[in-house]
């Protein structure tokens, strides 16, 4: 009886590519081609779906965590009369329908009215949870509510897009979601990490504008010139300065456009200088300072439109100084690098005033941004 020698096996002959008649090589090369021709999109859909599922699970955890943080903060710090959970959950599902824009005439006023009506409604209904709540605590609860609501809306939209694509087994439909998801996750993580700073009332990166103007306001008389907006008047090298910032240390951006409108109606203004945080480009250094022209203010655009309209009507030039930072740095606890730029930026403001105005002229200096943790 003879034994088979299993060690005597010629792999080179089995996988030889010089022999076109080798059936095993034909299967090895042809089978993947057939699979990808008929099932390529489905395979890609399964692979991509696994990655997106992980991201959606992360968004869901952000949503749940922000909701729990909001509820815990309200229970511990505002002494609500009743259990606030049901009412807060109802707030989280609120939505805003923007006005019809088929006719653009007057659309800005409509948007401003809609947004302010929502803000006023939210503010008054937070008071119903705890009538004794201070204005400072109210602004923090309102900001936490906006963060939690935004995270919930992001989760719902991304989950909807994913389930729709998966339901139809439509790979091209899932491609846009795959492309935008890293940016969405970055913003969602920034919102989630912003919660501790707003809960404790500490300055965030976006508060660099109010911080600069707040330093210029030190030891000056202040007055409330518009809703949650503070004004101080000082003289600098025979020039009259009107300093504007949101009233700190609450979490608010104020209404600088309304304040500017009131000032311009009462005094001749020769220049407007705005200080704000700006989104840095990839590769740029964080906390770098840049100067430019135009209204440096973010948001939905209604405040900027109003400021630009005032400046255009009165022929007032607008100068801007921005401190560049990432999305995460803008809404999370202010870094030391950004905070250290406050004095340098303030000196640049004074230099800009001397370079662009004459003695006897008047300048409005606006510190734009969320003034949480930044008094005046």
TITIVO-225919 format. One line per 5 residues: for each residue x, y, z of N, C-alpha, C. Coordinates in steps of 0.2 Angstrom, whole numbers. Atoms other than C-alpha are relative to their C-alpha. Layout:
BEGIN
X Y Z X Y Z X Y Z ~ ...
//
This chain:
BEGIN
4 -6 0 0 0 0 5 6 0 ~ -4 -6 1 7 17 -5 -4 6 4 ~ 3 -5 -3 4 33 5 1 7 -4 ~ -1 -6 3 1 50 -2 4 5 3 ~ -4 -5 -3 14 63 1 -3 7 -1
3 -7 0 5 79 6 4 6 -1 ~ -4 -6 0 20 89 7 3 1 -7 ~ -2 -1 7 24 86 -12 -5 4 -4 ~ 6 -4 3 12 100 -18 3 6 -3 ~ -3 -6 4 17 113 -31 -5 5 -1
4 -6 0 9 129 -27 1 4 -6 ~ -2 -4 6 18 138 -42 -4 -3 -6 ~ 3 3 6 10 126 -54 -8 1 1 ~ 8 -1 -2 -8 128 -45 -2 7 -2 ~ 2 -7 1 -8 147 -46 4 3 -6
-4 -2 6 3 148 -62 -5 5 -4 ~ 4 -5 4 -3 164 -72 2 -1 -7 ~ -2 1 7 6 158 -88 -5 -5 -3 ~ 5 5 3 -7 144 -90 -7 2 0 ~ 7 -3 1 -23 151 -97 -5 -5 1
5 6 -1 -32 134 -95 -1 -2 7 ~ 1 2 -7 -30 133 -76 -6 2 2 ~ 7 -2 -2 -48 133 -70 0 3 7 ~ 1 -3 -7 -44 138 -52 2 7 -1 ~ -2 -7 1 -35 154 -58 -6 4 -4
5 -4 3 -50 158 -69 -6 1 5 ~ 5 -1 -5 -62 156 -54 2 6 4 ~ -2 -5 -5 -51 167 -43 0 7 -3 ~ 1 -6 3 -51 181 -56 -7 2 -2 ~ 6 -2 3 -68 180 -63 -5 1 5
5 0 -5 -78 177 -47 -1 7 3 ~ 1 -7 -3 -74 194 -39 -3 5 -5 ~ 3 -5 5 -78 203 -55 -7 -1 -1 ~ 7 1 0 -95 195 -56 -3 2 6 ~ 3 -3 -6 -98 199 -38 -1 7 0
0 -7 0 -94 217 -40 -4 3 -5 ~ 5 -3 5 -104 219 -56 -7 0 2 ~ 7 1 -1 -120 212 -49 -1 2 8 ~ 2 -2 -7 -118 216 -30 5 5 3 ~ -5 -5 -3 -105 230 -29 -3 5 4
3 -5 -4 -117 243 -24 -2 -2 7 ~ 3 3 -6 -125 232 -11 6 -1 5 ~ -5 1 -4 -108 228 -4 3 6 3 ~ -2 -7 -2 -103 246 -3 -5 3 5 ~ 6 -2 -4 -120 250 5 1 -3 7
0 3 -7 -117 237 19 7 3 4 ~ -6 -2 -3 -99 243 22 -1 8 3 ~ 1 -7 -2 -104 262 22 -5 0 6 ~ 6 0 -5 -120 258 33 3 -1 7 ~ -3 1 -6 -109 251 46 4 6 3
-4 -6 -3 -98 266 48 -6 6 2 ~ 5 -5 -1 -114 278 47 -4 -2 7 ~ 4 2 -6 -123 267 61 4 2 6 ~ -4 -2 -5 -108 270 72 -1 8 2 ~ 0 -7 -1 -109 289 69 -7 2 3
7 -1 -2 -128 289 72 -1 -2 7 ~ 0 3 -7 -126 279 88 4 6 5 ~ -3 -5 -4 -114 293 94 -4 6 0 ~ 5 -6 0 -126 307 89 -6 -2 5 ~ 5 1 -5 -139 298 99 2 0 7
-3 -1 -7 -128 297 114 1 7 2 ~ 0 -7 -1 -125 316 112 -6 3 2 ~ 6 -2 -1 -143 319 111 -3 -2 7 ~ 2 2 -7 -147 309 127 3 3 5 ~ -4 -3 -6 -133 316 137 -2 7 1
1 -7 -1 -137 334 133 -7 1 3 ~ 7 0 -4 -156 331 138 1 -1 7 ~ -1 2 -7 -150 323 154 3 6 4 ~ -4 -5 -3 -138 337 158 -5 6 1 ~ 5 -5 0 -152 350 154 -5 -1 6
5 2 -6 -165 341 166 3 1 7 ~ -4 0 -7 -152 339 180 1 7 2 ~ -2 -7 -2 -147 357 179 -6 4 2 ~ 6 -3 -1 -165 363 179 -2 -2 7 ~ 2 3 -6 -169 352 194 4 3 6
-4 -2 -5 -154 357 204 1 8 1 ~ -2 -7 -1 -152 376 201 -6 4 -1 ~ 5 -5 1 -169 383 197 -6 -1 5 ~ 5 2 -4 -180 375 210 -7 0 -3 ~ 7 0 4 -195 371 198 -6 -2 5
6 2 -4 -212 370 206 -3 -7 -1 ~ 3 7 1 -217 354 197 6 -4 -4 ~ -5 4 4 -207 340 188 0 3 -7 ~ -1 -4 6 -200 349 173 1 -4 -7 ~ -2 4 5 -196 334 162 -5 0 -6
5 0 5 -213 333 152 1 7 -4 ~ 0 -6 3 -212 352 148 7 1 -4 ~ -6 -1 4 -193 352 143 0 -5 -6 ~ 0 4 6 -196 337 132 -4 3 -6 ~ 4 -4 5 -209 347 123 3 6 -3
-5 -5 3 -197 361 121 5 -2 -5 ~ -5 3 5 -184 350 113 -3 -2 -7 ~ 3 2 7 -196 345 99 -3 6 -3 ~ 3 -6 4 -201 363 95 4 1 -6 ~ -4 -2 7 -197 369 77 -2 7 -2
1 -7 2 -197 385 68 -1 0 -8 ~ 2 0 7 -205 387 51 2 7 -3 ~ -2 -6 3 -196 401 41 -5 3 -5 ~ 5 -4 4 -207 414 32 1 -2 -8 ~ 0 2 8 -211 411 13 5 6 -3
-5 -5 3 -197 419 3 -1 0 -8 ~ 1 -1 8 -205 418 -15 1 7 -2 ~ -1 -7 1 -206 437 -14 5 2 6 ~ -6 -2 -5 -189 443 -5 -2 6 3 ~ 1 -7 -3 -196 460 -1 -3 -1 7
2 1 -7 -197 461 18 2 -6 3 ~ -1 6 -3 -191 444 21 5 0 6 ~ -5 0 -6 -177 449 34 -4 2 6 ~ 4 -2 -6 -190 458 45 -5 -6 2 ~ 4 6 -2 -201 442 44 4 -5 4
-4 5 -4 -187 431 49 2 2 7 ~ -2 -2 -7 -181 442 63 -6 0 5 ~ 6 0 -4 -199 443 69 -1 -7 3 ~ 1 7 -2 -201 424 69 5 -3 5 ~ -5 2 -4 -184 421 77 -1 3 7
1 -4 -6 -187 434 91 -6 -3 4 ~ 6 3 -3 -205 427 94 2 -7 3 ~ -2 6 -3 -197 410 97 4 1 6 ~ -4 -1 -6 -184 417 109 -4 3 6 ~ 4 -3 -6 -197 427 119 -4 -5 3
5 5 -3 -209 412 120 4 -5 4 ~ -4 4 -4 -195 401 126 2 3 7 ~ -2 -3 -6 -189 413 139 -6 1 5 ~ 6 -1 -5 -207 416 146 -2 -7 3 ~ 2 7 -3 -210 397 147 5 -3 4
-5 2 -5 -194 394 156 -2 3 7 ~ 2 -3 -6 -200 406 169 -6 -3 3 ~ 6 4 -3 -216 396 171 3 -6 4 ~ -2 5 -4 -205 382 177 2 2 7 ~ -2 -2 -7 -198 392 191 0 8 0
1 -7 0 -205 410 193 5 4 3 ~ -5 -4 -4 -191 415 205 7 -1 -4 ~ -7 1 4 -177 411 192 3 6 -1 ~ -4 -6 2 -164 424 190 1 1 -7 ~ -2 -1 7 -160 432 173 6 -4 -2
-6 3 2 -143 425 174 -1 -8 -1 ~ 1 7 1 -149 407 177 -5 -1 -6 ~ 5 0 5 -163 410 164 4 -1 -7 ~ -4 0 6 -150 414 150 4 -7 -1 ~ -4 6 1 -140 398 154 -5 -6 -1
4 5 2 -155 387 154 -3 0 -7 ~ 2 -1 7 -161 395 137 6 -3 -4 ~ -5 2 4 -144 391 130 1 -8 0 ~ 0 8 -1 -143 373 137 -6 -3 -4 ~ 6 2 4 -161 371 129 2 0 -7
-1 -1 7 -155 377 112 5 -5 -2 ~ -5 5 1 -140 365 113 -3 -7 -1 ~ 3 7 0 -150 350 117 -5 -1 -6 ~ 4 0 6 -163 355 104 3 -1 -6 ~ -4 0 6 -150 357 91 3 -7 -1
-3 7 0 -142 340 95 -6 -5 -2 ~ 5 5 2 -159 331 94 -2 1 -7 ~ 2 -1 7 -163 339 78 5 -3 -5 ~ -6 3 4 -146 334 70 -1 -8 0 ~ 1 7 0 -149 316 76 -6 -2 -4
6 2 3 -166 315 69 1 1 -8 ~ -1 -1 7 -161 322 52 5 -5 -3 ~ -5 5 2 -146 311 50 -3 -7 0 ~ 3 6 0 -155 296 55 -6 -1 -5 ~ 5 0 6 -169 300 43 3 -2 -7
-4 1 6 -157 301 29 2 -7 -1 ~ -3 7 0 -149 285 33 -5 -5 -1 ~ 5 5 1 -165 275 35 -3 0 -7 ~ 3 -1 7 -172 282 19 4 -4 -5 ~ -5 3 5 -156 277 9 0 -8 1
0 7 -2 -156 260 18 -6 -4 -2 ~ 6 3 2 -174 256 15 -1 -1 -8 ~ 0 1 7 -172 259 -4 6 -4 -3 ~ -6 3 3 -155 250 -5 3 5 -5 ~ -3 -5 4 -149 266 -13 6 3 2
-6 -2 -2 -131 268 -12 2 7 -2 ~ -1 -7 2 -130 285 -22 -3 5 5 ~ 3 -4 -5 -142 292 -9 4 0 6 ~ -3 0 -6 -131 287 5 7 4 -1 ~ -7 -3 1 -115 295 -3 0 7 3
0 -6 -3 -120 313 2 1 0 7 ~ 0 0 -8 -123 308 20 7 -2 2 ~ -7 2 -1 -106 299 20 5 6 0 ~ -5 -6 1 -97 315 14 -1 5 5 ~ 1 -5 -5 -105 327 26 0 -2 7
0 3 -6 -105 316 41 6 2 5 ~ -5 -2 -5 -88 320 48 0 8 2 ~ 1 -7 -2 -92 339 48 -6 0 5 ~ 6 0 -5 -109 335 57 3 -2 7 ~ -2 2 -6 -100 325 70 4 5 3
-4 -5 -3 -87 338 73 -4 6 3 ~ 4 -5 -3 -101 351 76 -4 -3 6 ~ 4 3 -6 -111 339 87 5 -1 6 ~ -4 1 -6 -96 335 98 2 7 3 ~ -2 -7 -3 -92 354 100 -6 2 4
6 -2 -3 -110 357 105 -1 -4 7 ~ 0 4 -6 -109 342 118 5 2 5 ~ -5 -2 -5 -93 348 125 -1 7 2 ~ 2 -7 -2 -100 366 126 -4 0 6 ~ 4 0 -5 -112 361 139 3 1 7
-3 -2 -7 -101 361 155 2 7 0 ~ -2 -7 0 -94 379 150 -7 4 2 ~ 6 -4 -1 -112 386 149 -3 -2 7 ~ 3 1 -7 -118 377 165 4 3 5 ~ -4 -3 -5 -104 384 175 1 8 -1
-1 -7 1 -105 401 167 7 3 -2 ~ -7 -2 2 -87 402 160 0 2 -7 ~ 0 -3 7 -82 411 145 2 -5 -5 ~ -1 5 6 -82 402 128 4 4 -5 ~ -4 -3 5 -71 406 113 -4 6 -4
4 -5 3 -85 416 105 -1 6 4 ~ 0 -6 -4 -84 428 119 6 5 0 ~ -6 -4 0 -68 436 114 -2 7 -2 ~ 2 -7 2 -77 451 106 -3 4 6 ~ 2 -3 -6 -87 455 122 6 1 5
-6 -1 -5 -71 452 132 4 6 -1 ~ -4 -6 2 -61 465 122 -4 6 2 ~ 4 -6 -2 -75 478 124 -1 1 7 ~ 1 0 -7 -78 473 142 6 3 3 ~ -6 -3 -3 -60 478 146 0 7 -1
0 -8 2 -62 495 137 -6 3 5 ~ 5 -3 -4 -78 497 148 2 1 8 ~ -1 0 -7 -70 495 165 0 7 3 ~ 0 -6 -4 -73 508 178 -4 6 -4 ~ 5 -5 4 -86 517 166 -7 -1 2
7 1 -1 -104 520 168 -3 -3 -6 ~ 4 4 5 -115 508 159 -7 1 0 ~ 8 -1 1 -133 509 153 -2 -6 -5 ~ 3 5 4 -144 496 145 -4 4 -6 ~ 2 -4 6 -147 503 127 -5 -4 -4
5 4 3 -157 489 120 0 -7 4 ~ 1 6 -3 -163 471 125 7 -3 2 ~ -6 4 -2 -148 463 135 6 3 -3 ~ -6 -3 4 -136 475 127 2 6 4 ~ -2 -5 -4 -125 487 137 4 5 -4
-3 -6 3 -118 504 132 5 4 5 ~ -4 -5 -4 -103 514 139 3 5 -5 ~ -3 -6 4 -97 531 133 7 2 3 ~ -6 -2 -2 -79 535 134 4 5 -5 ~ -4 -4 5 -66 547 126 7 -3 0
-7 2 1 -50 542 118 3 4 -5 ~ -3 -4 4 -38 554 111 -4 5 -4 ~ 4 -5 3 -51 567 108 -5 -2 -5 ~ 6 3 4 -63 555 100 -5 -3 5 ~ 6 3 -4 -80 549 107 -1 -7 -2
1 7 2 -82 531 108 -6 -3 4 ~ 6 4 -3 -98 521 111 1 -7 0 ~ -2 7 0 -94 504 117 -6 -4 1 ~ 6 5 -1 -107 490 115 2 -7 1 ~ -1 8 -1 -108 472 121 -6 -2 3
6 3 -3 -121 460 127 1 0 7 ~ 0 0 -8 -125 461 146 3 -6 3 ~ -2 6 -4 -114 449 155 -1 0 7 ~ -3 6 3 -111 438 163 -4 -6 -2 ~ 5 5 2 -127 429 157 2 -2 -7
-1 3 7 -127 418 141 -4 3 -5 ~ 4 -3 5 -133 430 128 4 4 -5 ~ -3 -4 5 -128 439 112 -3 7 0 ~ 3 -6 0 -139 454 115 -3 2 -7 ~ 3 -3 6 -146 465 101 4 6 -2
-4 -5 1 -132 475 95 -3 5 -6 ~ 3 -4 5 -141 481 79 -5 5 2 ~ 5 -4 -3 -155 488 89 3 6 4 ~ -4 -5 -4 -142 497 100 3 5 -5 ~ -3 -4 5 -133 504 85 -5 5 -3
5 -4 3 -149 510 77 -2 6 5 ~ 2 -5 -5 -153 520 93 5 5 1 ~ -5 -4 0 -136 527 94 1 5 -6 ~ -1 -4 6 -135 533 76 -6 5 -1 ~ 5 -5 0 -152 541 78 1 6 4
-1 -6 -5 -146 552 92 7 3 -1 ~ -7 -3 0 -127 555 88 2 -1 -8 ~ -4 1 6 -117 558 72 5 -5 1 ~ -5 5 -1 -106 542 70 4 0 -7 ~ -4 0 5 -91 542 59 3 -7 -2
-3 7 1 -85 524 60 -3 -5 5 ~ 3 6 -4 -91 507 66 6 -5 0 ~ -5 5 -1 -78 494 73 -3 -6 3 ~ 3 6 -3 -84 476 76 6 -5 2 ~ -5 5 -2 -74 463 86 -4 -6 1
3 6 0 -79 445 84 5 -6 -1 ~ -4 6 2 -73 427 83 -2 -2 -7 ~ 1 2 7 -71 420 66 3 -7 -1 ~ -2 7 2 -70 402 59 7 0 -3 ~ -6 1 3 -52 398 55 0 -5 -5
-1 6 6 -47 388 39 5 -5 3 ~ -4 5 -2 -38 372 41 7 2 -2 ~ -7 -3 1 -19 376 42 1 6 3 ~ -1 -7 -3 -22 393 50 1 -1 8 ~ -1 0 -7 -16 396 68 -6 2 4
6 -2 -4 -29 396 81 2 7 4 ~ -1 -6 -4 -31 413 90 4 5 -4 ~ -3 -5 4 -23 423 76 -5 5 -1 ~ 5 -6 0 -30 441 74 1 2 -7 ~ 0 -3 7 -35 448 57 -4 6 0
4 -6 1 -42 465 52 -3 0 -7 ~ 4 0 6 -55 468 38 -5 5 0 ~ 6 -5 1 -70 477 32 -6 -3 0 ~ 6 3 0 -88 474 34 -2 -2 7 ~ 3 2 -7 -100 468 48 2 -7 2
-3 7 -2 -91 454 57 -5 -2 6 ~ 5 2 -5 -106 446 65 -4 -6 -3 ~ 2 6 3 -113 428 63 -8 0 1 ~ 8 1 -1 -131 421 66 -3 -1 -6 ~ 4 2 6 -145 419 54 1 6 -5
-1 -5 4 -141 436 46 -4 6 1 ~ 4 -6 -1 -154 448 52 3 5 3 ~ -3 -5 -4 -143 457 64 5 4 -5 ~ -5 -3 5 -129 459 50 -4 5 -5 ~ 4 -4 5 -143 465 38 -1 7 2
2 -6 -3 -149 478 50 6 5 1 ~ -6 -5 -1 -131 485 54 2 2 -7 ~ -2 -2 7 -127 485 35 -4 6 -2 ~ 5 -5 3 -143 495 31 1 6 4 ~ -1 -7 -4 -139 508 45 6 3 -3
-7 -3 2 -121 510 39 -1 3 -7 ~ 0 -2 7 -126 511 21 -4 7 0 ~ 4 -6 0 -140 524 24 4 6 3 ~ -4 -6 -3 -128 535 35 7 1 -3 ~ -7 0 3 -113 532 24 6 -1 6
-5 1 -5 -103 525 39 4 -6 -2 ~ -4 6 1 -88 514 36 0 -5 5 ~ 0 5 -5 -88 497 45 7 -3 -1 ~ -6 3 0 -71 490 50 -1 -6 5 ~ 1 6 -4 -69 473 58 7 -3 2
-6 4 -3 -56 463 69 -3 -6 2 ~ 2 6 -2 -58 445 71 6 -4 3 ~ -5 4 -3 -49 432 82 -2 -7 -3 ~ 2 6 3 -49 415 72 1 -6 5 ~ 0 6 -4 -53 399 80 -5 -6 -3
4 5 3 -61 382 76 -7 0 3 ~ 7 1 -2 -79 377 78 -1 -2 7 ~ 0 2 -7 -75 368 94 2 5 5 ~ -3 -5 -4 -65 382 101 -5 6 1 ~ 5 -6 -1 -79 395 98 -5 -1 5
5 1 -5 -92 387 109 2 -4 6 ~ -2 4 -6 -82 377 122 4 5 4 ~ -4 -4 -4 -72 384 136 6 4 -3 ~ -5 -4 4 -61 398 130 7 -2 2 ~ -7 2 -1 -43 393 128 5 6 3
-5 -5 -3 -28 402 136 3 4 -6 ~ -2 -3 6 -22 406 118 -4 6 -2 ~ 5 -5 2 -38 415 114 -1 6 5 ~ 1 -5 -6 -40 424 131 6 5 0 ~ -6 -4 0 -22 430 129 0 5 -5
1 -5 6 -27 439 113 -4 6 1 ~ 5 -6 -2 -39 451 122 4 6 0 ~ -4 -6 -1 -26 464 126 3 2 -7 ~ -2 -2 6 -18 463 109 -5 3 -5 ~ 5 -2 4 -34 465 100 -3 7 2
2 -7 -2 -39 480 111 5 5 -2 ~ -5 -4 3 -23 488 106 -1 2 -7 ~ 1 -1 7 -27 485 88 -6 4 -1 ~ 6 -4 0 -44 493 91 2 7 0 ~ -2 -7 -1 -36 509 97 4 2 -6
-4 -2 6 -24 509 83 -5 1 -6 ~ 4 -1 6 -38 507 70 -4 6 1 ~ 4 -6 -1 -48 521 78 5 6 -2 ~ -4 -6 1 -33 533 77 2 0 -8 ~ -2 0 7 -29 527 59 -6 2 -5
6 -1 5 -47 529 52 -5 6 2 ~ 4 -6 -2 -54 544 62 4 6 2 ~ -3 -6 -2 -50 562 66 -2 2 7 ~ 2 -3 -7 -51 571 83 -6 3 -1 ~ 6 -3 0 -68 576 87 -5 -5 -3
5 5 3 -76 561 78 -2 -5 5 ~ 3 6 -4 -87 547 85 1 -6 -3 ~ -1 7 2 -84 529 84 -5 -5 4 ~ 4 5 -4 -96 514 89 5 -6 0 ~ -4 6 -1 -86 499 95 -4 -6 3
5 5 -2 -96 483 96 4 -7 1 ~ -3 7 -1 -90 467 104 -6 -5 -1 ~ 5 5 3 -100 453 95 2 -7 3 ~ 0 7 -3 -103 436 103 -3 -1 6 ~ 3 2 -6 -109 426 117 4 2 6
-3 -3 -5 -105 435 133 0 -4 7 ~ 1 4 -6 -107 421 145 7 0 4 ~ -5 0 -4 -95 423 160 5 6 -1 ~ -4 -6 2 -89 440 153 -4 6 3 ~ 4 -6 -3 -95 455 164 2 6 -4
-2 -6 3 -94 473 159 2 5 5
//
